[in-house]
Amino acid sequence: MTGHVMFRKDRLGRRGGGVILYIKESIQAYEMKLIIEAECEEAMWCNIVTGNSTLTVGLVYRSPNISIEENGQRRNTYRRKPL
């Protein structure tokens, strides 16, 4: 996409899945590497800097076939661990 920076994390070893984020080139942004990513390979975290503020954005692929229990476990993983 012209005029945008792409942040992308593909699913490894299987078809489909993964996450992608496009941010305007005029906006300062960088990808973060987090410990919790090891627990969810299809997750990516970026910091977007605007003025004096930094916004942390998390992208997580959720399979449509995921069970309610597994979905809850993933959600709890992100709630209890520090970024």
Buried (B, 14 or more C-beta within 10 A) or exposed (E): EEEEBEBEBBBEEEEEBBBEBEBEEEEEBEBEEBEBBEEBBBBBBBBBEEEEEEEEBBBBBBEEEEEEEEEEEBEEBBEEEEE
